């Protein structure tokens, strides 16, 4: 029988002491590539277990926690107890990566700061995530997604002058920070493979979202072009018109970078004839947008998509989630994954943003119950059954046994 191909991070252990979205999402990415991710959470469970986005509850695990914590084992520990701290330090001694997004200063108070853990494990890659940075004037401010988006400057690159800026329709700062931390961990592990050195890696949400705007901010800092929103809802201040989302008679479509003469022919706007897109697209942005909007409102989305695409224009539909999930390209790509969860049933969630043809990412386990793997992880560290029972009795750790949950659920009328 052929041996299965090892996954990219098989054999690596990640201790995930993060909460909410950015940290857990980054750790989940590592688990998707095969790392043994041990989620260290309070004995009552991580905060995200009790705060579902959209109020989307589950049976035993709400959808927010479910979506950010697959491919992990849960170790429920009281970090306020000496026994709990000792367990985590033993775990760190066996780990390759330690990831936390505590408020600045908390890790040190818990004895889980970099200098303390490096003394236990010099080759450790220690990742500290924060809202604004480890120090500086905003060190103690709450690092929340909307607040970071607002500070990043990006909200004032779209929409109408005089109207409130519109935040992104996703938790953008959290997601970008998670991807940044994931990227940083892989780079630090590559450095360690070459040199044997562990190191401290710091990632903050404000820098992550700021550096994402590499092109836009360079247009401002190098090119000296200010942000200027017009009277029409152009989709970006640094892209020539017509560019944005337009209403049709039955919905919306997106249109970008159209040459004005050919566009005028398609939509029936004779004033576009002879206009140069690179000149007039900047100097007459509001006028071009308004005329395009008026023409597109006269017919259906499908009519205009057929006509614009046939003419080589860059146009596309504006989807809701129902449309996205059913899209044939999404289905072809296998963008969503489905698996069976012991308490939540059949689960369908976004899968993996990368493809490794020799070492594919997989879902090995769904999000765990609180302390579902406490006994298993402690056994890995050499604790006897009696020692684990004693820790459970004193409240230093907690566990939830899957068999007991399934039995309880089956007995519920």
N, C-alpha and C positions, 0 to 999 in steps of 0.2 A: 504494500500500500504506500502511495506517495505521501510523504510528510507535508502537512500544510505549510505554506510559505509564512515565515514569521512576519508579523506586522511591524511597521517602521519603529514603533516605540515599545515593542515587546521587551520586557525585562527592566524597564524604567519605572520608578515609583514616584508619584506626585502626591504630596500632602497638600490638600486643598482646604485652607482655613478661610475662604472667602464667603461673602454673602451677596444677596441681591442678584444682579445680572452680570456685570462686566467680569468679575472674577470667576464665578461659576461657569460662565460661557467659555472663557479661556481654558479652564481646566477640562471642560467637556471636550473641547477640540483635541486636547492631548489624549484623553481617554479614547476618542474615536480612532486615533492612530495606534492604539494598543497599550498605552501606558496603564499601569495599575494606579488608578486615582482613588485615594482614600479621602473621602469628604469628612473632615472633622467638624462636628456641629454640636451645639448644646444638647443636653440630655432631653430637653423638651422639643428640640428640632430647630432648624435654621429659620430665621424670620420669613424668608420667602415662602415657606410652607404654608403660611397663614395669610398671605396677601397676594391673591391671584389677580393678574391684569384682566380687566374686563369682567371681573367677578366669575371667572371660569373655573368653577370647582370641579373636582373629580370624585372618585369614590373614597380613596384613602390619601391620594396625592393630587394637589391642585395642578392645573395645567401649566402655570408659570414654572413651578418647581420641576415638574415632569420634563419640560422643554429644555431645561438648562443643566440637568444633572444625570443624564444617561451615562452609561459606561463608568459608573463610580460605585465604590463601596462606602457605606455609611458607618462611621465610628462615632458614637454619641458619648461625649466626655464633658465632665464639669471642669472647665479650665480655671475655676476659682479654687479648686481643691488641689492640694499638693500631689495627691495620687494622680489626678487627671493631667496635670502639667508634666509629671514624670512619664506618663504613658506617651504623650505627644513627643517628648524629647527622645524617647526610645524609638518611636516611629521615624522621627527625623533622621536619626542615626542610620537608618536603612534606606533613606530616600535619595533621589536625584534632584528633585525640585520641591521647593516649598513656596506656596503662593498664598498671600494674604492681602486683604484690602481693609484692614482695621483703620479706624481714625488714627491720625498721627499721634504717636506716644503710647497707644494701647499695646502694641506688640511688646514694647520694652517692659511695660508693667506686668505683662503675662510671662515675661522671661522667654519670649519667642522672637526677639529682635535678631537681626543678622549677626551681630558680633557674638551673641550667646550661642546661636545655632551653628555658626561657623566653627566654633571651638569643638563642637561635637562631631561635625562633619565638614572638613575643610573643602571637600569637592562639591558641596551643595550649591545649586543654583537657586538663589533666594530672590523671589519676585515680590516687590512691594508696590501695590497699586493705590493711587489716591486721586482725589478730585482735582487738586491744583498743584500738588508737589509736596515733597517731604518737609519743606520749610518755606519761608517767604511770607509775605503779608496776608495771603489767603489760605494759609496752612490749615486753619481750623474751620473754614467755611464748609458747608455741606456740599459734597460733590454729587449733585443730582443732574440727571440727563437734561432736562429743560433749561436749567440754569447755565449749564455748560454750552448748550446750543446758543443761548442768548448772548453769552460772552464771546463766542467764536467769531462773530461778525457775519456769519453766513446768512442769517435771517434777513439781512438788509440787502441781499443780492437778488431778491426776487419779489414780485408783487407790485402793487401800485404805491406811488408816492402818497404820503398822508394817511395810509391805512396801516393797521397794526401788522407787524411782520408775522409770517406764518411758520410755526415750527415744522420740522420734518414729520412725516407720517409714520415714522418708526422710532424706536429708542436708539437714535443714531449715535449719540455720544457713548452710550454703554457698549453698543455693538462694535464700534470702531476701536474703542479701548480694549475690548476683549481680543479682537484680531491683532492689535498691536502687541499685546502681552504674549499671545500665542507665538507670533513671529519672533519676539525677543527671546522667549524660552528656547526655541529651536536654534537660534543663533548662539545663545550662551552654551547650549549643550554641544554644539559643533565646536566651539572654542575649547570646551572641556575635553572633548575627544582628542583634540590636537595637542593640548598642553597639560591636561590633568587638573587644571585650575577651575574651581568654582568661583562664583562672584555674586555680588549684589546687583540686581536689575531693578530699576525704578521706572514706573510707567504712570503717567497721570492723564486724566481725561481731557483737560484743557489743551495740553500739548498735542495729544493724539488727534483731536478734532481740528486744531489749528494747522498742524502739518499735513492733514488730509487735503487742505486747500492750497497745495503747493503752487498750482498755476494761478489761481485767482489772487492770492495774496502777493505773488510776485508781480502780477500786472499792476497792483497798487504800489508796492514798495520799490520796484525797479522801473516800471513803466510810468509811474506817477498818474495813473488813471483812477480817479475817485469813483466810489460807488454812487450811482445816480439812478434812482428808480423813477420811471416815467408815470404818466397818467393811466396808461394801459398796463395790464398785468403781464408784462413780458417776463418770461420764465427765468431770465438771468441778466444782470446788468452788464455783463461783459461778453454778451453774444448778440450779434446783430439780429434785427427783426426781418421777417416775422419768425418768432421763435417762442413756443409756449404751448399751452393747452387751450383748445378752442371748443366752444359749444357747437354742436350740430343740432339738427331738428329733433334728434332722439337720443342724444348722449354727448360724448366728448371724443376728441382725438388730439394727438400730439403731433406737432409739425416743427421741423427744425431745418435750418440752413437751406431754405429753398432759394433758387435763383428767381429773381422777380419777374422777368419776362415770361418764362415758361409757366410759373405759378399763376400769373394773371390769365394766361390762356386757359389753364385747367379750371380755374374757379370763376372765370368770366369777369375779370377786373381789368378793363382796358387801360387804366391809368398806370399800370405796372410796366407797360411796354416801353422798352428802351431804358429802363432804370438800371443802374449798376448796383448790385447787391452790396458790394464792399463799401460803396460810398453812401448810398441812400439808406442802406440797412442800419447805419449808425446815426445819420443826421435826421432821419424821419421815422424813428422807431415807433412812436405812438401812432402816427398816421398809418403806417403800413400794417401795424397790428390791428387797428380798428377796421380798416377796409377788408383785411383778410377775415376777421371775425364776422363781419356783416355778411360776407358771401358764404362762408361755411355754415352759417346758421340756417341757410335756406334748404338744405337737404340732409339726408341721413348720414350717419357715420360710415356705414358700409359703402354707400355711394361714393363718398369722398375718398375713402381708403382705396377703393378699386381704381379711381381715376388718378389719384396722386401717385400710388405705387406704380401704375402702368407708365406714368411719365417720368419715373425714376426719382421721385421726391422721397425725402426722408419723412415718413409718416407712420404712425402706429396707433393702435387702440389704447384707451385709458381703461385699465382693468380694475375691478374690485377683486377681493380675495377669491370669490366664487369663480370668477373668470380665470384667474391665475392658476388655480389648482386644476382646472379642467383643460388648460391650454395644451395643444398637442406637442409643442416643443418641450414644455415642462415634463410631460409624461414621457416623451422620448428620452430626455436627459436622465430620468430617474431622480429628479430633484427632491422629491419627497420619499421618505422611507416609511415602511409599515412593519410593525412587530407586535407580538403579543406580550402584554404586561400582566403579571399575576393578579394585580388588584384593579387595574384600569381598563383591562380588556384590550381590544385591538386599537393600537395607537398609530396615528399617521402624523408625522411631523417633518419639517425640512430636514434634509439629510446633510450632505457634506459638500463644501464649496470647492473641493479639489478632487482630482482623479489620479490614483496611482494604479497603473495597470498590473503591476506585479505584487503590490502590497496594498490592496484596497482598504479603506476605512469601513468598519462594520459596527452594528449595534450588537454588543455582546450581552448587555443587560440594560433594563430600563432604569429610571430614577429609583433609588432605594427608599425604603421606609426608614424612619428615624432609628438609627442604631441597628439596622438590619444585619450589618456585618461586624458589629462590635466584637462578638465572641470569636469570629473568624480572624479578624485582624489581630486581636490580642494573642490568639494561638500562633499566628505567624511570628509574633515577637517572643514566643516561648512561654507565655503564661499558661499555667495549668488550669484545668476546669475549676478546681477548688479556688484558685486565686481569682479567677474571673467572677465566680459566684460571690466571693468576698467583696470585690469591687462593686458589683451590682448591689449588694446588700447595703453598703455604706453610701451609695448614690454617686460615687465617683464616675461611673459610666452608666449607660442605659442601653437596653436593647429592645427591639421589636422582632418577634419571630414570625416569619411569613406563614408558617404552618398554623400558628394560633390565629392570625388574622383571617386566613382563608377559612378556617373552621368556624370562626365567629361569624363571618359574613354568610356562610352557607346555612348557619343556624338561624339567621335573621329572617322572620316571616315576611 
